[in-house]
Amino acid sequence: MFDLYQIVRPNILALKPYSSARDEFSGHASVYLDANENAYGSPLSQNYNRYPDPHQHVLKQKISAIKGMPVENIFLGNGSDEAIDILYRIFCRPGADNVIICPPTYGMYEVSANINDAAVRRVALLPSFELDVHEILCATDAQSRLLFICSPNNPTGNSLHKEDIEYLISRFPGVVVIDEAYINYSRQSGCISLLTEYPNVVVLQTFSKAWGLAGLRLGMAFASTAIIDLMDKVKPPYNVSENTQQLVSQALTHIDQVNEQIRSTVRERNALTQALSSLPIIQKVYPSDANFLLVKVTDAHAVYTHLASHGTIVRDRSKVEHCENCLRITIGTPEENQTLIAQLKAYSI
Ligand SMILES: Cc1ncc(COP(=O)(O)O)c(C=O)c1O
């Protein structure tokens, strides 16, 4: 029942994308006078006076080799936040279409909806933090364009049941966006393999978490070639800087170091879970598949203020659904985690 071209905004289907100087001449030349760049160079030692590759060929090939996904199925953006915004611009007619989100979840799905004037249908997770599959389908209608599923979910930390995700994919009339920002920390495998079976899936991943490159801004979307072509058509031509393309390419050669950091984070996640669970002010530490813990305390605001006054900042999530008196605590280094525990012990006294 899924027909991609029925749900793409007509203006996007008709869009003639910007053709950059680098698109019109992609061979090798010795004199480039085609892009109004500064021919005299940059104040930095690199060739930053030149526009970057709009198609990120070299970087995509390296990512393709690591992910086992063809280049044609990969979109790269200025963080996954850019991919989220582009999906809205492709699929949601402002003032007409709606999207479904499952709070508590990552805040940008709703902010991007508001920016793009898409109606938001909020179907809360069950108290177990699993998807309310039935209610999601009840909230879906012919104008439902995107369903956002975040797994492992921010801020709850759990991975969502894969059977639920697949059930929804097979019934949702629009595109199911599975945000796997925290997948490298998860015990459960990701959903990229579902792409071979379903045409209506976009999987988002990012270099901001396990790869430790939040400052460079690089997000990935994996999807059918038809969806990736639309995303490429809508993106600003030079959305990933030369600096980011070069540095992420370098980082990809350090995969062992990244895997070691993931193991350390998971070890610390277990240690912190145990240490927190023994404190009297901690009522519950929710199981986590991510690099943070959701923790229910006796008085979230008071604990937050106490920690902040001692120089430690955590995220107060107590205002969001099912998260009364909950703090979200990122896993730090062993020293940072010990500092946190010592400060919490001082509060308990
Ligand atoms: C679930 C989720 N998706 C996406 C992002 C943003 O990723 P990026 O830095 O690639 O824009 C975050 C950041 O916290 C997140 O929690």
The ligand as a MOL file (V3000), in Angstrom:
LIG
                    3D

  0  0  0     0  0            999 V3000
M  V30 BEGIN CTAB
M  V30 COUNTS 16 16 0 0 0
M  V30 BEGIN ATOM
M  V30 1 C 17.7390 10.6270 19.5200 0
M  V30 2 C 18.6150 11.6860 18.9750 0
M  V30 3 N 18.6360 11.8910 17.6490 0
M  V30 4 C 19.4280 12.8350 17.1110 0
M  V30 5 C 20.2080 13.6430 17.9040 0
M  V30 6 C 21.0190 14.7320 17.2570 0
M  V30 7 O 22.0290 14.2050 16.5190 0
M  V30 8 P 23.0000 15.1190 15.6640 0
M  V30 9 O 24.0460 15.6290 16.5920 0
M  V30 10 O 23.5380 14.1620 14.6330 0
M  V30 11 O 22.1810 16.2210 15.0400 0
M  V30 12 C 20.2180 13.4790 19.2770 0
M  V30 13 C 21.0500 14.3410 20.1320 0
M  V30 14 O 21.0330 14.3490 21.3090 0
M  V30 15 C 19.3960 12.4740 19.8270 0
M  V30 16 O 19.3230 12.2730 21.1520 0
M  V30 END ATOM
M  V30 BEGIN BOND
M  V30 1 1 1 2
M  V30 2 1 2 3
M  V30 3 2 2 15
M  V30 4 2 3 4
M  V30 5 1 4 5
M  V30 6 1 5 6
M  V30 7 2 5 12
M  V30 8 1 6 7
M  V30 9 1 7 8
M  V30 10 2 8 9
M  V30 11 1 8 10
M  V30 12 1 8 11
M  V30 13 1 12 13
M  V30 14 1 12 15
M  V30 15 2 13 14
M  V30 16 1 15 16
M  V30 END BOND
M  V30 END CTAB
M  END
